[in-house]
Amino acid sequence: METIKELQSKLAESEKQASALRKQIEDIKEANKPKLITDLINGYPDILRMLEADESKDVISIDKFDEDETKVILEIIKKMRICKVYNEGWLPKRGERRYYAYYDVSSGFVFAGRITVLRVRLRPPPPAFA
């Protein structure tokens, strides 16, 4: 049969091991913690790296476009890349909005002694974008 001192030493040893395991778990959690996209990007070269794109390959040749108009198109491409990275791959389609109002308040004012009507229509939440 074991003595109290032996049991206390085993308990102390197991507490040390538990402490070391807790530290390892915290380190793993910290390493796997998702990082904000704004922390990963410091400039346009970071965006190119994330998209695996090469800016030197961006050559636009359109008939009847002068150099300034071509620069504008290249700047639009640049802005679309920035938008794609910050929105994590989502690009807006024509007329599509990313954010919606949670409720829409519209009112109608009628004269000649009638009561002013205030309508509140609740919209469903926007779809989740991954």
Chimera marker file (.cmm) of the C-alpha trace (Angstrom):
<marker_set name="trace">
<marker id="1" x="0.000" y="0.000" z="0.000" r="1" g="1" b="0" radius="0.5"/>
<marker id="2" x="1.229" y="3.446" z="-0.908" r="1" g="1" b="0" radius="0.5"/>
<marker id="3" x="1.863" y="6.125" z="1.639" r="1" g="1" b="0" radius="0.5"/>
<marker id="4" x="0.328" y="9.557" z="1.628" r="1" g="1" b="0" radius="0.5"/>
<marker id="5" x="3.616" y="11.191" z="0.561" r="1" g="1" b="0" radius="0.5"/>
<marker id="6" x="3.905" y="8.899" z="-2.465" r="1" g="1" b="0" radius="0.5"/>
<marker id="7" x="0.342" y="9.691" z="-3.489" r="1" g="1" b="0" radius="0.5"/>
<marker id="8" x="0.964" y="13.424" z="-3.040" r="1" g="1" b="0" radius="0.5"/>
<marker id="9" x="4.086" y="13.252" z="-5.200" r="1" g="1" b="0" radius="0.5"/>
<marker id="10" x="2.168" y="11.352" z="-7.913" r="1" g="1" b="0" radius="0.5"/>
<marker id="11" x="-0.596" y="13.954" z="-7.713" r="1" g="1" b="0" radius="0.5"/>
<marker id="12" x="1.920" y="16.811" z="-8.053" r="1" g="1" b="0" radius="0.5"/>
<marker id="13" x="3.523" y="15.077" z="-11.046" r="1" g="1" b="0" radius="0.5"/>
<marker id="14" x="0.176" y="14.544" z="-12.769" r="1" g="1" b="0" radius="0.5"/>
<marker id="15" x="-0.734" y="18.206" z="-12.141" r="1" g="1" b="0" radius="0.5"/>
<marker id="16" x="2.516" y="19.278" z="-13.823" r="1" g="1" b="0" radius="0.5"/>
<marker id="17" x="1.705" y="17.053" z="-16.814" r="1" g="1" b="0" radius="0.5"/>
<marker id="18" x="-1.837" y="18.458" z="-16.961" r="1" g="1" b="0" radius="0.5"/>
<marker id="19" x="-0.443" y="21.990" z="-16.871" r="1" g="1" b="0" radius="0.5"/>
<marker id="20" x="1.952" y="21.208" z="-19.716" r="1" g="1" b="0" radius="0.5"/>
<marker id="21" x="-0.901" y="19.694" z="-21.764" r="1" g="1" b="0" radius="0.5"/>
<marker id="22" x="-3.083" y="22.777" z="-21.136" r="1" g="1" b="0" radius="0.5"/>
<marker id="23" x="-0.234" y="24.977" z="-22.379" r="1" g="1" b="0" radius="0.5"/>
<marker id="24" x="0.106" y="22.849" z="-25.536" r="1" g="1" b="0" radius="0.5"/>
<marker id="25" x="-3.649" y="23.083" z="-26.160" r="1" g="1" b="0" radius="0.5"/>
<marker id="26" x="-3.566" y="26.882" z="-25.812" r="1" g="1" b="0" radius="0.5"/>
<marker id="27" x="-0.589" y="27.094" z="-28.202" r="1" g="1" b="0" radius="0.5"/>
<marker id="28" x="-2.428" y="24.974" z="-30.783" r="1" g="1" b="0" radius="0.5"/>
<marker id="29" x="-5.582" y="27.093" z="-30.424" r="1" g="1" b="0" radius="0.5"/>
<marker id="30" x="-3.551" y="30.285" z="-30.898" r="1" g="1" b="0" radius="0.5"/>
<marker id="31" x="-1.783" y="28.885" z="-33.970" r="1" g="1" b="0" radius="0.5"/>
<marker id="32" x="-5.077" y="27.814" z="-35.563" r="1" g="1" b="0" radius="0.5"/>
<marker id="33" x="-6.918" y="31.002" z="-34.692" r="1" g="1" b="0" radius="0.5"/>
<marker id="34" x="-8.308" y="32.604" z="-37.876" r="1" g="1" b="0" radius="0.5"/>
<marker id="35" x="-6.501" y="35.762" z="-38.872" r="1" g="1" b="0" radius="0.5"/>
<marker id="36" x="-8.224" y="38.881" z="-40.143" r="1" g="1" b="0" radius="0.5"/>
<marker id="37" x="-7.716" y="39.538" z="-43.837" r="1" g="1" b="0" radius="0.5"/>
<marker id="38" x="-6.741" y="43.127" z="-43.020" r="1" g="1" b="0" radius="0.5"/>
<marker id="39" x="-3.848" y="41.843" z="-40.912" r="1" g="1" b="0" radius="0.5"/>
<marker id="40" x="-2.505" y="39.764" z="-43.799" r="1" g="1" b="0" radius="0.5"/>
<marker id="41" x="-2.493" y="42.587" z="-46.382" r="1" g="1" b="0" radius="0.5"/>
<marker id="42" x="-0.064" y="45.493" z="-46.258" r="1" g="1" b="0" radius="0.5"/>
<marker id="43" x="-0.132" y="46.530" z="-49.897" r="1" g="1" b="0" radius="0.5"/>
<marker id="44" x="-0.937" y="45.581" z="-53.470" r="1" g="1" b="0" radius="0.5"/>
<marker id="45" x="1.959" y="43.080" z="-53.733" r="1" g="1" b="0" radius="0.5"/>
<marker id="46" x="0.316" y="41.073" z="-50.922" r="1" g="1" b="0" radius="0.5"/>
<marker id="47" x="-2.922" y="41.019" z="-52.909" r="1" g="1" b="0" radius="0.5"/>
<marker id="48" x="-1.091" y="39.771" z="-55.994" r="1" g="1" b="0" radius="0.5"/>
<marker id="49" x="0.594" y="37.091" z="-53.902" r="1" g="1" b="0" radius="0.5"/>
<marker id="50" x="-2.721" y="35.927" z="-52.438" r="1" g="1" b="0" radius="0.5"/>
<marker id="51" x="-4.321" y="35.727" z="-55.885" r="1" g="1" b="0" radius="0.5"/>
<marker id="52" x="-1.172" y="34.214" z="-57.410" r="1" g="1" b="0" radius="0.5"/>
<marker id="53" x="-1.320" y="36.898" z="-60.108" r="1" g="1" b="0" radius="0.5"/>
<marker id="54" x="1.449" y="38.678" z="-61.958" r="1" g="1" b="0" radius="0.5"/>
<marker id="55" x="0.924" y="42.365" z="-62.678" r="1" g="1" b="0" radius="0.5"/>
<marker id="56" x="3.523" y="42.355" z="-65.444" r="1" g="1" b="0" radius="0.5"/>
<marker id="57" x="1.256" y="40.066" z="-67.494" r="1" g="1" b="0" radius="0.5"/>
<marker id="58" x="-1.592" y="42.596" z="-67.451" r="1" g="1" b="0" radius="0.5"/>
<marker id="59" x="-1.476" y="43.946" z="-70.989" r="1" g="1" b="0" radius="0.5"/>
<marker id="60" x="-4.584" y="45.536" z="-72.467" r="1" g="1" b="0" radius="0.5"/>
<marker id="61" x="-4.794" y="46.205" z="-76.182" r="1" g="1" b="0" radius="0.5"/>
<marker id="62" x="-8.092" y="47.606" z="-77.438" r="1" g="1" b="0" radius="0.5"/>
<marker id="63" x="-8.489" y="49.285" z="-80.813" r="1" g="1" b="0" radius="0.5"/>
<marker id="64" x="-9.180" y="53.030" z="-80.671" r="1" g="1" b="0" radius="0.5"/>
<marker id="65" x="-8.207" y="53.263" z="-76.981" r="1" g="1" b="0" radius="0.5"/>
<marker id="66" x="-5.428" y="55.649" z="-76.113" r="1" g="1" b="0" radius="0.5"/>
<marker id="67" x="-2.942" y="55.177" z="-73.278" r="1" g="1" b="0" radius="0.5"/>
<marker id="68" x="-5.038" y="56.994" z="-70.648" r="1" g="1" b="0" radius="0.5"/>
<marker id="69" x="-8.108" y="54.859" z="-71.330" r="1" g="1" b="0" radius="0.5"/>
<marker id="70" x="-5.993" y="51.718" z="-71.087" r="1" g="1" b="0" radius="0.5"/>
<marker id="71" x="-4.633" y="52.883" z="-67.717" r="1" g="1" b="0" radius="0.5"/>
<marker id="72" x="-8.206" y="53.333" z="-66.487" r="1" g="1" b="0" radius="0.5"/>
<marker id="73" x="-9.052" y="49.731" z="-67.415" r="1" g="1" b="0" radius="0.5"/>
<marker id="74" x="-5.926" y="48.474" z="-65.649" r="1" g="1" b="0" radius="0.5"/>
<marker id="75" x="-6.933" y="50.446" z="-62.539" r="1" g="1" b="0" radius="0.5"/>
<marker id="76" x="-10.387" y="48.851" z="-62.649" r="1" g="1" b="0" radius="0.5"/>
<marker id="77" x="-8.723" y="45.416" z="-62.786" r="1" g="1" b="0" radius="0.5"/>
<marker id="78" x="-6.630" y="46.437" z="-59.782" r="1" g="1" b="0" radius="0.5"/>
<marker id="79" x="-9.733" y="47.500" z="-57.833" r="1" g="1" b="0" radius="0.5"/>
<marker id="80" x="-11.528" y="44.258" z="-58.694" r="1" g="1" b="0" radius="0.5"/>
<marker id="81" x="-8.574" y="42.263" z="-57.360" r="1" g="1" b="0" radius="0.5"/>
<marker id="82" x="-8.595" y="44.274" z="-54.141" r="1" g="1" b="0" radius="0.5"/>
<marker id="83" x="-12.356" y="43.733" z="-53.814" r="1" g="1" b="0" radius="0.5"/>
<marker id="84" x="-11.974" y="40.006" z="-54.438" r="1" g="1" b="0" radius="0.5"/>
<marker id="85" x="-9.310" y="39.577" z="-51.758" r="1" g="1" b="0" radius="0.5"/>
<marker id="86" x="-11.023" y="41.705" z="-49.100" r="1" g="1" b="0" radius="0.5"/>
<marker id="87" x="-14.366" y="39.969" z="-49.739" r="1" g="1" b="0" radius="0.5"/>
<marker id="88" x="-12.654" y="36.560" z="-49.671" r="1" g="1" b="0" radius="0.5"/>
<marker id="89" x="-13.456" y="35.608" z="-53.250" r="1" g="1" b="0" radius="0.5"/>
<marker id="90" x="-16.881" y="37.226" z="-53.601" r="1" g="1" b="0" radius="0.5"/>
<marker id="91" x="-17.293" y="39.736" z="-56.418" r="1" g="1" b="0" radius="0.5"/>
<marker id="92" x="-20.558" y="41.661" z="-56.825" r="1" g="1" b="0" radius="0.5"/>
<marker id="93" x="-22.619" y="41.023" z="-59.920" r="1" g="1" b="0" radius="0.5"/>
<marker id="94" x="-24.250" y="43.921" z="-61.711" r="1" g="1" b="0" radius="0.5"/>
<marker id="95" x="-26.965" y="45.369" z="-59.465" r="1" g="1" b="0" radius="0.5"/>
<marker id="96" x="-26.224" y="42.995" z="-56.573" r="1" g="1" b="0" radius="0.5"/>
<marker id="97" x="-25.775" y="44.428" z="-53.102" r="1" g="1" b="0" radius="0.5"/>
<marker id="98" x="-23.827" y="42.738" z="-50.353" r="1" g="1" b="0" radius="0.5"/>
<marker id="99" x="-25.629" y="44.388" z="-47.457" r="1" g="1" b="0" radius="0.5"/>
<marker id="100" x="-29.356" y="44.932" z="-47.025" r="1" g="1" b="0" radius="0.5"/>
<marker id="101" x="-31.371" y="47.046" z="-44.640" r="1" g="1" b="0" radius="0.5"/>
<marker id="102" x="-32.975" y="44.978" z="-41.913" r="1" g="1" b="0" radius="0.5"/>
<marker id="103" x="-36.256" y="46.833" z="-42.321" r="1" g="1" b="0" radius="0.5"/>
<marker id="104" x="-37.702" y="49.268" z="-44.789" r="1" g="1" b="0" radius="0.5"/>
<marker id="105" x="-39.642" y="52.258" z="-43.550" r="1" g="1" b="0" radius="0.5"/>
<marker id="106" x="-41.826" y="53.992" z="-46.093" r="1" g="1" b="0" radius="0.5"/>
<marker id="107" x="-44.513" y="56.544" z="-45.409" r="1" g="1" b="0" radius="0.5"/>
<marker id="108" x="-47.291" y="58.120" z="-47.384" r="1" g="1" b="0" radius="0.5"/>
<marker id="109" x="-48.618" y="61.569" z="-46.645" r="1" g="1" b="0" radius="0.5"/>
<marker id="110" x="-52.186" y="62.330" z="-47.621" r="1" g="1" b="0" radius="0.5"/>
<marker id="111" x="-53.757" y="65.751" z="-47.282" r="1" g="1" b="0" radius="0.5"/>
<marker id="112" x="-57.424" y="66.775" z="-46.761" r="1" g="1" b="0" radius="0.5"/>
<marker id="113" x="-57.650" y="65.652" z="-43.155" r="1" g="1" b="0" radius="0.5"/>
<marker id="114" x="-56.642" y="62.009" z="-43.580" r="1" g="1" b="0" radius="0.5"/>
<marker id="115" x="-54.305" y="60.220" z="-41.192" r="1" g="1" b="0" radius="0.5"/>
<marker id="116" x="-50.657" y="59.806" z="-42.118" r="1" g="1" b="0" radius="0.5"/>
<marker id="117" x="-49.829" y="56.161" z="-42.718" r="1" g="1" b="0" radius="0.5"/>
<marker id="118" x="-46.526" y="54.632" z="-41.658" r="1" g="1" b="0" radius="0.5"/>
<marker id="119" x="-45.791" y="51.138" z="-42.930" r="1" g="1" b="0" radius="0.5"/>
<marker id="120" x="-42.949" y="48.975" z="-41.708" r="1" g="1" b="0" radius="0.5"/>
<marker id="121" x="-42.035" y="45.943" z="-43.755" r="1" g="1" b="0" radius="0.5"/>
<marker id="122" x="-39.483" y="43.517" z="-42.394" r="1" g="1" b="0" radius="0.5"/>
<marker id="123" x="-37.160" y="41.832" z="-44.865" r="1" g="1" b="0" radius="0.5"/>
<marker id="124" x="-35.671" y="38.410" z="-44.346" r="1" g="1" b="0" radius="0.5"/>
<marker id="125" x="-31.981" y="38.404" z="-43.451" r="1" g="1" b="0" radius="0.5"/>
<marker id="126" x="-29.569" y="38.476" z="-46.410" r="1" g="1" b="0" radius="0.5"/>
<marker id="127" x="-28.149" y="35.189" z="-47.622" r="1" g="1" b="0" radius="0.5"/>
<marker id="128" x="-24.887" y="34.123" z="-46.050" r="1" g="1" b="0" radius="0.5"/>
<marker id="129" x="-21.869" y="34.618" z="-48.280" r="1" g="1" b="0" radius="0.5"/>
<marker id="130" x="-19.053" y="32.188" z="-47.746" r="1" g="1" b="0" radius="0.5"/>
<link id1="1" id2="2" r="1" g="1" b="0" radius="0.2"/>
<link id1="2" id2="3" r="1" g="1" b="0" radius="0.2"/>
<link id1="3" id2="4" r="1" g="1" b="0" radius="0.2"/>
<link id1="4" id2="5" r="1" g="1" b="0" radius="0.2"/>
<link id1="5" id2="6" r="1" g="1" b="0" radius="0.2"/>
<link id1="6" id2="7" r="1" g="1" b="0" radius="0.2"/>
<link id1="7" id2="8" r="1" g="1" b="0" radius="0.2"/>
<link id1="8" id2="9" r="1" g="1" b="0" radius="0.2"/>
<link id1="9" id2="10" r="1" g="1" b="0" radius="0.2"/>
<link id1="10" id2="11" r="1" g="1" b="0" radius="0.2"/>
<link id1="11" id2="12" r="1" g="1" b="0" radius="0.2"/>
<link id1="12" id2="13" r="1" g="1" b="0" radius="0.2"/>
<link id1="13" id2="14" r="1" g="1" b="0" radius="0.2"/>
<link id1="14" id2="15" r="1" g="1" b="0" radius="0.2"/>
<link id1="15" id2="16" r="1" g="1" b="0" radius="0.2"/>
<link id1="16" id2="17" r="1" g="1" b="0" radius="0.2"/>
<link id1="17" id2="18" r="1" g="1" b="0" radius="0.2"/>
<link id1="18" id2="19" r="1" g="1" b="0" radius="0.2"/>
<link id1="19" id2="20" r="1" g="1" b="0" radius="0.2"/>
<link id1="20" id2="21" r="1" g="1" b="0" radius="0.2"/>
<link id1="21" id2="22" r="1" g="1" b="0" radius="0.2"/>
<link id1="22" id2="23" r="1" g="1" b="0" radius="0.2"/>
<link id1="23" id2="24" r="1" g="1" b="0" radius="0.2"/>
<link id1="24" id2="25" r="1" g="1" b="0" radius="0.2"/>
<link id1="25" id2="26" r="1" g="1" b="0" radius="0.2"/>
<link id1="26" id2="27" r="1" g="1" b="0" radius="0.2"/>
<link id1="27" id2="28" r="1" g="1" b="0" radius="0.2"/>
<link id1="28" id2="29" r="1" g="1" b="0" radius="0.2"/>
<link id1="29" id2="30" r="1" g="1" b="0" radius="0.2"/>
<link id1="30" id2="31" r="1" g="1" b="0" radius="0.2"/>
<link id1="31" id2="32" r="1" g="1" b="0" radius="0.2"/>
<link id1="32" id2="33" r="1" g="1" b="0" radius="0.2"/>
<link id1="33" id2="34" r="1" g="1" b="0" radius="0.2"/>
<link id1="34" id2="35" r="1" g="1" b="0" radius="0.2"/>
<link id1="35" id2="36" r="1" g="1" b="0" radius="0.2"/>
<link id1="36" id2="37" r="1" g="1" b="0" radius="0.2"/>
<link id1="37" id2="38" r="1" g="1" b="0" radius="0.2"/>
<link id1="38" id2="39" r="1" g="1" b="0" radius="0.2"/>
<link id1="39" id2="40" r="1" g="1" b="0" radius="0.2"/>
<link id1="40" id2="41" r="1" g="1" b="0" radius="0.2"/>
<link id1="41" id2="42" r="1" g="1" b="0" radius="0.2"/>
<link id1="42" id2="43" r="1" g="1" b="0" radius="0.2"/>
<link id1="43" id2="44" r="1" g="1" b="0" radius="0.2"/>
<link id1="44" id2="45" r="1" g="1" b="0" radius="0.2"/>
<link id1="45" id2="46" r="1" g="1" b="0" radius="0.2"/>
<link id1="46" id2="47" r="1" g="1" b="0" radius="0.2"/>
<link id1="47" id2="48" r="1" g="1" b="0" radius="0.2"/>
<link id1="48" id2="49" r="1" g="1" b="0" radius="0.2"/>
<link id1="49" id2="50" r="1" g="1" b="0" radius="0.2"/>
<link id1="50" id2="51" r="1" g="1" b="0" radius="0.2"/>
<link id1="51" id2="52" r="1" g="1" b="0" radius="0.2"/>
<link id1="52" id2="53" r="1" g="1" b="0" radius="0.2"/>
<link id1="53" id2="54" r="1" g="1" b="0" radius="0.2"/>
<link id1="54" id2="55" r="1" g="1" b="0" radius="0.2"/>
<link id1="55" id2="56" r="1" g="1" b="0" radius="0.2"/>
<link id1="56" id2="57" r="1" g="1" b="0" radius="0.2"/>
<link id1="57" id2="58" r="1" g="1" b="0" radius="0.2"/>
<link id1="58" id2="59" r="1" g="1" b="0" radius="0.2"/>
<link id1="59" id2="60" r="1" g="1" b="0" radius="0.2"/>
<link id1="60" id2="61" r="1" g="1" b="0" radius="0.2"/>
<link id1="61" id2="62" r="1" g="1" b="0" radius="0.2"/>
<link id1="62" id2="63" r="1" g="1" b="0" radius="0.2"/>
<link id1="63" id2="64" r="1" g="1" b="0" radius="0.2"/>
<link id1="64" id2="65" r="1" g="1" b="0" radius="0.2"/>
<link id1="65" id2="66" r="1" g="1" b="0" radius="0.2"/>
<link id1="66" id2="67" r="1" g="1" b="0" radius="0.2"/>
<link id1="67" id2="68" r="1" g="1" b="0" radius="0.2"/>
<link id1="68" id2="69" r="1" g="1" b="0" radius="0.2"/>
<link id1="69" id2="70" r="1" g="1" b="0" radius="0.2"/>
<link id1="70" id2="71" r="1" g="1" b="0" radius="0.2"/>
<link id1="71" id2="72" r="1" g="1" b="0" radius="0.2"/>
<link id1="72" id2="73" r="1" g="1" b="0" radius="0.2"/>
<link id1="73" id2="74" r="1" g="1" b="0" radius="0.2"/>
<link id1="74" id2="75" r="1" g="1" b="0" radius="0.2"/>
<link id1="75" id2="76" r="1" g="1" b="0" radius="0.2"/>
<link id1="76" id2="77" r="1" g="1" b="0" radius="0.2"/>
<link id1="77" id2="78" r="1" g="1" b="0" radius="0.2"/>
<link id1="78" id2="79" r="1" g="1" b="0" radius="0.2"/>
<link id1="79" id2="80" r="1" g="1" b="0" radius="0.2"/>
<link id1="80" id2="81" r="1" g="1" b="0" radius="0.2"/>
<link id1="81" id2="82" r="1" g="1" b="0" radius="0.2"/>
<link id1="82" id2="83" r="1" g="1" b="0" radius="0.2"/>
<link id1="83" id2="84" r="1" g="1" b="0" radius="0.2"/>
<link id1="84" id2="85" r="1" g="1" b="0" radius="0.2"/>
<link id1="85" id2="86" r="1" g="1" b="0" radius="0.2"/>
<link id1="86" id2="87" r="1" g="1" b="0" radius="0.2"/>
<link id1="87" id2="88" r="1" g="1" b="0" radius="0.2"/>
<link id1="88" id2="89" r="1" g="1" b="0" radius="0.2"/>
<link id1="89" id2="90" r="1" g="1" b="0" radius="0.2"/>
<link id1="90" id2="91" r="1" g="1" b="0" radius="0.2"/>
<link id1="91" id2="92" r="1" g="1" b="0" radius="0.2"/>
<link id1="92" id2="93" r="1" g="1" b="0" radius="0.2"/>
<link id1="93" id2="94" r="1" g="1" b="0" radius="0.2"/>
<link id1="94" id2="95" r="1" g="1" b="0" radius="0.2"/>
<link id1="95" id2="96" r="1" g="1" b="0" radius="0.2"/>
<link id1="96" id2="97" r="1" g="1" b="0" radius="0.2"/>
<link id1="97" id2="98" r="1" g="1" b="0" radius="0.2"/>
<link id1="98" id2="99" r="1" g="1" b="0" radius="0.2"/>
<link id1="99" id2="100" r="1" g="1" b="0" radius="0.2"/>
<link id1="100" id2="101" r="1" g="1" b="0" radius="0.2"/>
<link id1="101" id2="102" r="1" g="1" b="0" radius="0.2"/>
<link id1="102" id2="103" r="1" g="1" b="0" radius="0.2"/>
<link id1="103" id2="104" r="1" g="1" b="0" radius="0.2"/>
<link id1="104" id2="105" r="1" g="1" b="0" radius="0.2"/>
<link id1="105" id2="106" r="1" g="1" b="0" radius="0.2"/>
<link id1="106" id2="107" r="1" g="1" b="0" radius="0.2"/>
<link id1="107" id2="108" r="1" g="1" b="0" radius="0.2"/>
<link id1="108" id2="109" r="1" g="1" b="0" radius="0.2"/>
<link id1="109" id2="110" r="1" g="1" b="0" radius="0.2"/>
<link id1="110" id2="111" r="1" g="1" b="0" radius="0.2"/>
<link id1="111" id2="112" r="1" g="1" b="0" radius="0.2"/>
<link id1="112" id2="113" r="1" g="1" b="0" radius="0.2"/>
<link id1="113" id2="114" r="1" g="1" b="0" radius="0.2"/>
<link id1="114" id2="115" r="1" g="1" b="0" radius="0.2"/>
<link id1="115" id2="116" r="1" g="1" b="0" radius="0.2"/>
<link id1="116" id2="117" r="1" g="1" b="0" radius="0.2"/>
<link id1="117" id2="118" r="1" g="1" b="0" radius="0.2"/>
<link id1="118" id2="119" r="1" g="1" b="0" radius="0.2"/>
<link id1="119" id2="120" r="1" g="1" b="0" radius="0.2"/>
<link id1="120" id2="121" r="1" g="1" b="0" radius="0.2"/>
<link id1="121" id2="122" r="1" g="1" b="0" radius="0.2"/>
<link id1="122" id2="123" r="1" g="1" b="0" radius="0.2"/>
<link id1="123" id2="124" r="1" g="1" b="0" radius="0.2"/>
<link id1="124" id2="125" r="1" g="1" b="0" radius="0.2"/>
<link id1="125" id2="126" r="1" g="1" b="0" radius="0.2"/>
<link id1="126" id2="127" r="1" g="1" b="0" radius="0.2"/>
<link id1="127" id2="128" r="1" g="1" b="0" radius="0.2"/>
<link id1="128" id2="129" r="1" g="1" b="0" radius="0.2"/>
<link id1="129" id2="130" r="1" g="1" b="0" radius="0.2"/>
</marker_set>
